[in-house]
Amino acid sequence: MPNESNDLPPPINHVFVDYENVHAVDPAIIGSRAVHVTLLLGARKTKLDATVVEKLMQHAATVEMIRLTSSGRNALDFALAYYLGRAVVADPCGHFHIVSKDKGYDALIEHLRSKRIFARRHEDFTTLTSSAAAKPAVSTLPSTLLATKPQPKVETVALREKAARVLEHFRKPTTNRPRTKNRLTSHLVSHLGKKVTEAEVSRIIEMLSQAGHLVIDDKGKVTYHLDQA
């Protein structure tokens, strides 16, 4: 079976910042390729660093700022878990990072990893970004985040959304799951409709395989691992 992984774009890195816990945000990560940042602020947080605000304004398409209206105990923790879970459903092949000193997130990280989802908690931005000085036009992200290809195009994002739809489709107990790759391809072409090509279906299958939801052996036999994240 040919390996098409080199033709796939790098996974999108979803970074969730617990700004109530970590107050120093490295502006270098905002606007980096293949990175989406969600900044969560507590209800009492009324000030942001001017440099961070400038970056937020320049890269509004890849940054989401969420300010909670409630200051109850663990309110921000639960909100962060909600937005992270929503991102996992939308992009099951993505990489997910929580920036917080709160070790209470570790149980969530462990659960995501048990479902074959890439997830990690960072005490601060030193483990998320390189400590080396940034060079012009070069990302300061480490190897776990560094994108060697341009930011995914709109059609690539659409493929990731289709992959999420396929995952939910096969999680339904009444769904007939094809047992060979050829039948799986034909099934998905029919399920997704006329607007999807066999080449796109092949990439969707590869995405789900990389995420650990599908295992296809040398003979084309398909095994499913569809536990809920």
N, C-alpha and C positions, 0 to 999 in steps of 0.2 A: 504494500500500500504506500503510495507516494506521500512524503511528508510535505504539507503545504504551509507549515508554521512560519517559514521565512517570508511568505507572502502576506501574513497577517500583520495588522498594525499592533503596536505595543498596547498593553492593557491601560485603561484609564486609571489613574491613581486618585482615589477619593480621600481627601484629608479633612478630618473633622477636628476642629480646635475648641477645646474646653477653655474659653477665654476667662472664665471665672477662676480657673485653676492655674492656667499658664498665661501670664500677662505679656510676655515678650514674644511677638510674632516676627519671624524672619521674613521680610518683604520679598526676598529672593524667590521664595516658592510661589508667590502670587504671579500668575501669568506664565509660569513654566509650562513647557509642552506636555500635553497629555495628563494634566493635573487639574482637578476640580477641588476647590477649597470651600468648606462650609465653616463659617466662624459663628460660634454660639456665645451670646453675651447674656449675663444674668440681668435681672431687672434693675439692679442697683448700679450697673456699669454705665456711666454716662460719658466717659472720655475714651478716645482712641488716639494712638500715636499718629501724628500728621503724615508721616511717611507711609504708614500702613493704609491710611485713608486714601492717599493719592493712588496707591497701587490698586485699591479696591475700585476706584472710579475708572482707572484705565482698563481694567480687565473684568468688567461687570458680567460678561458672558460666562466666565469660568469661576466666579466667586459668588457665594450666597452668604449673606449676613442675616442671622436670626437673633432677634432680641426677645427674650422671654418677658412676659408681663407679670408672671408670678415668681415670688422669691422663696417659695416653700422649700423644705428640705429635699434635696436630690432632684429638684425640678429640672435643672439643666441636664443632669445625668440621663433622666428618662427621655428628655427631648432629643438629646444626642443619639440615644439608642434608637429612637423612632426614625430619625432622618437617615441614620446609617442603614437600618433595616429596609427602608424604602429604596435606598440607592442599590442595595444588594439585589432586590427584586428587579429593578430596572436594568442593572448591569451585572449579571451573575458572574461574568468573566473578569470583572474589575479587581483592583487591589485596594484595600481599605485600611486607613491609618487613623488612629486616635491620638491626638497630642494632649496629654494630661498626666499629671503626677498621681491622679487618683487610681489606686490599684483595684478599685471596685469594678473597673471596666474589664479586668483580666478574665473574669468568668465569661463575659460576652465574647471576648477574643477567642478563648478556648472553644466555645461553642461553635463559632464561625469556622474555625480551623477543622473541627470535627466533621463539618459538612463540606470539606474540601474548598473552602473559601479563603483566599489570602487575606489575612488580617494581622495587624500589629499595633501595639501601644507604644508611644514614645514619651519619655519623661519631658522632653523639650525638643527644640528644633535641631539640636546638635546631632542627633542620630537620624534626623530626617534629611538634613542638608549637609553638604560638604563643608568642612571647616576651612578649606583652601579658599584663597581669594578668587572671586569670580573674574573670568576673562570675558572680553566683549563677545557677545552673541553666543556664549557657551553656557549651558545650564549648570547651576551649582548643585543639582541633585545628585545623590549617590547612585551606585549601580542598580539599586532596587527600584529607583524612580526614574533614572535617566532614560529618556526617549531618544533612540537613534534614528527615528523616522519622524516626519512632520506630524502635527496634531491630526487625529483622525478626521476624515472628511465627514460631511453630513450623512452620506450613504453608509459609512461605516457605523456611525451611531445608530442608524436605522437597522442595520444588521444585528447589532447587539440587542436592540429592542425586540426584533423578531426572535432572536435566540431565547430571550426571556419568555416570550409568548409560547414558544415551542416547549420550554421546560414546564410551564404551567399546564400546557395541553397534555403532556405525558404523565403529569402527576395525578390527573383525574383517574379514578379507579376503573371507569368504564371505557377508557381509551385503549384501543388495540395497538400494541407496540410491535412494530416490525422487528423481526429477529435477524435480518441481514442488512448490510449497508445499502445494497441496491434497492431493496424494498423500502428502507427508511428514506432514501432520497426521493423515490417516487411518491411516498406518502406525504412528505413535507412539501413537495411541489404542489400536490393536490390540496393540502391543508392551508398553505399560505396564499394560494391563489395565483392568477395569471401574471401578476406583476413581479413574481420572484423567478429567477433563473436557476438552472441546476448548479451553475457555478456558485451562486450566492448560497444555495442550500448546502453545498459542500463546505463552504466557509463557516456556516452556522453549525454544522456537525463538528467541524474542527474546534470551534469555540467551546462547544459543550464538552467535547472530549478533553480539551485542555483544562477545563474547570472540574473534571473528574465525574461528570454526570453520565458520560458514555464511555464504554470501553469496547473497542473494535479490534478483534484479533486478526491474525494474518489471513484467515479464511473469510473475513468479512462478517463474522458473527458479532452481533451487538448485544452487550450487557448493559443494563440500566442501573444507575445509582441516583435515585431521585428523592432522597429524604429531604424534607423541608428544611430550609436554612433558618 
